[in-house]
Amino acid sequence: MNKRMPLVVDWLRDLATRARTPVPHPFDDLEAVLELSKARLWSTVDAHLGKFRCMPAPHEAEIRRVERLLPQRVLPVEHNDRPIDLRAIIAGGWLAVAEPAALDPEALVRATEDAPRQRFLAKAMELSAVKRGWGDLGLPEQ
């Protein structure tokens, strides 16, 4: 490379000798942007999702049930003889993957990368939706 591309070699050598500054963690910047945009984010979510937005408080018992059952590989489909809300299955699925002390964006990445767990969650949601539809049609339980 010295003979064919001396300028490129000089440029690479120059880069290699420069002092490096630590690169900030990418989530730090993202969190700062989200904090600055929080009011606009919430109004956008409300405008687009409205009543379908997941508010954890009404689903707390369902979320905890999902969180307890998933590590045991039990499909969380119903709670108190009613189908579990699909939003509670998603929220409980995230909490079951996250480390207890750290609900950070990396936990969400790990949760979504885990394909078998995603298939399991999708099956739980599917069965819960079928149970709800079955009940809405007035069909017998068995």
C-alpha positions in Angstrom: 0.0 0.0 0.0 2.9 2.3 0.6 3.8 2.3 -3.1 0.3 2.3 -4.6 -1.6 4.6 -2.1 0.9 6.6 0.0 -1.7 9.3 0.8 -4.1 6.8 2.2 -1.4 5.1 4.3 -0.3 8.5 5.7 -3.9 9.3 6.5 -4.4 6.0 8.3 -1.2 6.4 10.3 -2.3 9.9 11.3 -5.6 8.5 12.5 -3.9 5.7 14.4 -1.7 8.2 16.3 -4.5 10.6 17.3 -5.7 10.7 20.9 -9.1 9.1 21.3 -12.0 10.5 23.3 -14.4 8.0 24.9 -17.6 7.6 22.9 -20.7 8.3 24.9 -23.2 5.4 25.3 -25.8 5.9 22.6 -28.8 5.5 25.0 -27.6 8.5 27.0 -28.3 10.8 24.1 -31.5 9.0 23.3 -32.8 9.4 26.8 -32.0 13.1 26.8 -33.9 13.6 23.5 -36.8 11.6 24.8 -36.9 13.7 28.0 -37.0 16.9 26.0 -39.7 15.5 23.8 -41.8 13.9 26.5 -44.8 16.1 26.2 -45.0 15.9 22.5 -44.5 12.1 22.6 -47.4 11.6 25.0 -49.7 13.8 23.0 -48.8 11.9 19.8 -49.4 8.6 21.5 -52.7 9.8 22.8 -53.8 11.1 19.4 -52.9 7.9 17.6 -53.7 5.2 20.1 -56.3 6.8 22.4 -58.0 4.1 24.5 -55.7 1.4 23.1 -52.7 2.9 24.8 -51.4 0.5 27.5 -51.9 2.0 31.0 -50.3 -0.6 33.4 -52.4 0.2 36.5 -55.7 -1.6 35.3 -53.7 -4.6 34.2 -51.3 -4.9 37.1 -52.6 -8.3 38.3 -52.5 -9.7 34.7 -49.0 -8.3 34.1 -47.7 -10.0 37.3 -49.4 -13.3 36.3 -47.7 -13.2 32.9 -44.4 -12.3 34.4 -44.6 -15.3 36.8 -45.8 -17.8 34.3 -43.5 -17.1 31.4 -40.2 -18.3 33.0 -42.0 -21.6 33.7 -43.0 -21.9 30.0 -46.7 -21.7 30.9 -48.9 -19.9 28.3 -50.6 -17.0 30.2 -54.0 -17.0 28.5 -56.5 -16.1 31.2 -56.7 -14.6 34.7 -59.8 -15.0 37.0 -61.6 -16.9 34.2 -61.2 -14.0 31.7 -58.8 -13.7 28.8 -55.7 -11.7 29.6 -55.5 -8.4 27.8 -53.0 -8.5 24.9 -51.2 -5.4 26.2 -50.7 -7.1 29.6 -49.1 -10.1 27.8 -46.7 -7.8 26.0 -45.8 -5.8 29.2 -45.4 -8.9 31.3 -43.3 -10.5 28.6 -40.9 -7.5 28.7 -40.7 -7.6 32.5 -40.1 -11.3 32.5 -37.0 -10.7 30.3 -35.6 -7.6 32.0 -33.3 -7.8 34.9 -35.3 -6.8 38.0 -33.2 -3.7 38.8 -32.8 -2.4 35.3 -35.6 -1.6 32.9 -33.4 -0.1 30.3 -33.6 0.0 26.5 -31.1 -2.9 26.3 -33.6 -5.1 28.1 -36.1 -4.4 25.4 -33.5 -5.2 22.7 -32.8 -8.6 24.4 -36.5 -9.3 24.6 -37.1 -8.7 21.0 -34.0 -10.6 19.9 -35.2 -13.7 21.7 -37.1 -15.4 18.8 -38.4 -18.4 20.8 -39.7 -16.1 23.5 -41.4 -13.9 20.9 -43.1 -17.0 19.4 -44.2 -18.0 22.9 -45.7 -14.5 23.6 -47.4 -14.5 20.2 -49.0 -17.9 20.9 -50.2 -16.6 24.3 -51.7 -13.5 22.6 -53.3 -15.7 20.0 -54.9 -18.0 22.5 -56.1 -15.1 24.6 -57.7 -13.5 21.6 -59.3 -16.8 20.6 -60.7 -17.2 24.1 -62.1 -13.6 24.0 -63.6 -14.2 20.6 -65.1 -17.5 21.7 -66.7 -15.9 24.7 -68.0 -12.9 22.7 -69.7 -15.3 20.3 -71.5 -17.0 23.3 -70.0 -20.4 22.5 -69.7 -23.0 25.3 -66.4 -23.2 27.1 -65.9 -26.9 26.2 
